[in-house]
Amino acid sequence: MCTTPEHRTIVAMLAAGSPVWYVAAVTKSDRHYIYTVGAQHGYPDRVAMRQSLRQFAEPR
């Protein structure tokens, strides 16, 4: 999984409950791209997405 800052932002916004169209508008990305990134991290399951965010924060 790619963990770019943009992906972290997308996952954080989706985990917080923002709709895909809103995240796409804020990040100036395509809605399909936002959905794909979210799905890689457990979207629409917010609990799974929060767990992904914790994994981003853990040092490797």
N, C-alpha and C positions, 0 to 999 in steps of 0.2 A: 504494500500500500504506500502510496506517495503521501508524504506528510509535509507538504509545503505550507507556508503561512496562509495561503489562500484556502487550502483545504481545511485547515484548522478553523478558519473563520466561517466557512460554509457549514461545517459540522456543528460548530458552536451555535450558530444561528438556527439551524434546523432542530437541534436538541432543545433549544429554548422555546420552540414552538412556532417559529416564523414559517410562513408558507413558502413553498418553492419559488413562486413567482416573485415574492418580495425579496428573497435572498438573491435571485437572479438580477433584480433591478439594482439592489445595493452594490453587488459585486460587479455589475456590468458584464454578466456572463449569460450564456444561453440557458434556458430552463432545463433542457435535456442534460446539459453538462452538470448542473446543480443536482438534478435528480440522480444522475449516475454516481457522482461523488458521494452523495448521501447514502445511496444504496450500498456502496462499498463499505460503509461504516455502520450499517444497520438500519437505515431509514426505512420505514417510518417508526420503528421502535426507539423511542426517546431514551430509554434506559440503556440500550445497546450503544447508542450514540454517545451518551455521557461516559460510558466505559471506554470508548475509543478516544475521547478527549483526555481521559486520565492516562491512557497509554502514550499519547502525544507528549504529555508533560513529564513522564518518567525518563530519567537519564538512561542512556544506553551505555 
